[in-house]
Amino acid sequence: MIDGNMIRHLWTHKTQDHPWLSDEELVIDRAEGVWVWTQTGKKLLDGFAGLAVVNVGHGRREIAEAIAEQTVKLAYYPTTRQFSNRPAAELAAKLASLTPGDLTYTMFAVSGSEANERSMQIARHYWLRKGRPNKHKVIALQGGYHGATAGTFAVCGLPHMVEPYAPLHVPGFAKVAPPHPFRDRGLGTDEEMVQRRAAELREAILREGPETVSAVILEPILSSGGIIVPPLGWLRAVRAICDELEVLMIADEVITGFGRTGRWFAVEHEGVVPDLMSVAKGITSGYVPLSASIARRHLADAFPDDSTQENVHPNTYAAHPVACAAGLANLRIMEQDHLVENAAAMGTRLLGGLRAAVGKRAIVGDVRGRGLLAAVELVEPDGSGRALNAKRVGVLDRKAWDRGAIVYARGSALRLAPPLSITADEIDQLVRVVAESIEELEQEIGR
Ligand SMILES: Cc1ncc(COP(=O)(O)O)c(C=O)c1O
């Protein structure tokens, strides 16, 4: 048993998200499939796949074996200085075949934050190469989240996360509102809302001066912002604006990539090919940290192949052989087990189940999602549509825990993102837990 005194050395533990439980009860000890066990023996359905990471499910021996084999063969060698290694090249080629359009050049990194740093850096170098040195601004969405580094905080649309660092870095760039059907649609149609928000994005770029704007960065679904699902048509509209104003489009697929939304990549729902795509999480299902920025051919073509001058600087662990071997084994499982198709089918079951079970409850304003990325939006029961107090929403974590599932209740939304390997029976169990938890909360509020 790990005791509380040891746990208190973890900095992250200063944030107590489950204050009703002792530190010892929150030690996750082992996991298999969609299930995790605490060190005290409690079994829970992992309704958020860790942090929307473990796409193939926990405990896949094939990935462990690939990791072990590669570690013994070659644990580390850099891909800087023109060196490369087999798993890195193989994975880059695999990504070129899986990603849409001509997204073919991969620059690996370690975390999702770094993938976005690399995407913004490649965009900047591209404009320098094109002889347009003023293009540097990166426009982002309100409610967007792209990582926890100083550079990604400059494009973060969640002000409370960025505020403490304001004196330390650049003030950041313009943020525009995403189309959020539940909050924004009003009496109009989804299409009108998309057009309105797209016009605002276009105006923002024009206000900044397109000659100063390098890129627009956006999540196809805003995850940290509350699983905001813009209607289909939004990404196409953004793509058109970027093309018109000569601005690059960066899709942050750190959460949505690798099957999460029922397609390999979320941009595929609209047939859109961004100029750069940032990926992480599902690329290895978290077995070893790995991320990447993937660029289209026309970006790569702007750089000569025979230059001795470095452009974007990679970090020490870029294209780590063990991480890339884990990625290859992970993608093999995704293909063999048809996990993208399963995510689409189970996502439909999850949304349908949630809508039927809680869609009409007084404290439920909206049930939304795409594939296995879903949210239940909680509202005050007075019909005003006002967001339910976040403390009240947070109680749902506890209610779900007591019933045997880990969910993520934060802000005004209960979020779900289970492993893509989840079965129909497990979906039904998750829906039941969420439904009972919400029902109990509604009764408590009514009292
Ligand atoms: C959309 C998105 N981008 C970037 C990140 C940052 O990734 P990481 O925490 O691996 O740096 C996250 C993390 O959750 C994310 O959800």
The ligand as an SDF file (V2000), in Angstrom:
LIG
                    3D

 16 16  0  0  0  0  0  0  0  0999 V2000
   -7.0780   19.6720  -27.2870 C   0  0  0  0  0  0  0  0  0  0  0  0
   -5.8410   19.5790  -26.4480 C   0  0  0  0  0  0  0  0  0  0  0  0
   -4.7030   20.0910  -26.8980 N   0  0  0  0  0  0  0  0  0  0  0  0
   -3.5570   20.0080  -26.1940 C   0  0  0  0  0  0  0  0  0  0  0  0
   -3.5310   19.4120  -24.9530 C   0  0  0  0  0  0  0  0  0  0  0  0
   -2.2490   19.3520  -24.1900 C   0  0  0  0  0  0  0  0  0  0  0  0
   -1.7290   18.0800  -24.1900 O   0  0  0  0  0  0  0  0  0  0  0  0
   -0.6600   17.6510  -23.0780 P   0  0  0  0  0  0  0  0  0  0  0  0
   -1.3600   17.7140  -21.7690 O   0  0  0  0  0  0  0  0  0  0  0  0
   -0.2480   16.2730  -23.4790 O   0  0  0  0  0  0  0  0  0  0  0  0
    0.4650   18.6250  -23.1690 O   0  0  0  0  0  0  0  0  0  0  0  0
   -4.7030   18.8530  -24.4400 C   0  0  0  0  0  0  0  0  0  0  0  0
   -4.6990   18.1780  -23.1350 C   0  0  0  0  0  0  0  0  0  0  0  0
   -5.6720   17.7090  -22.6340 O   0  0  0  0  0  0  0  0  0  0  0  0
   -5.8980   18.9490  -25.1970 C   0  0  0  0  0  0  0  0  0  0  0  0
   -7.0550   18.4600  -24.7370 O   0  0  0  0  0  0  0  0  0  0  0  0
  1  2  1  0
  2  3  1  0
  2 15  2  0
  3  4  2  0
  4  5  1  0
  5  6  1  0
  5 12  2  0
  6  7  1  0
  7  8  1  0
  8  9  2  0
  8 10  1  0
  8 11  1  0
 12 13  1  0
 12 15  1  0
 13 14  2  0
 15 16  1  0
M  END
$$$$
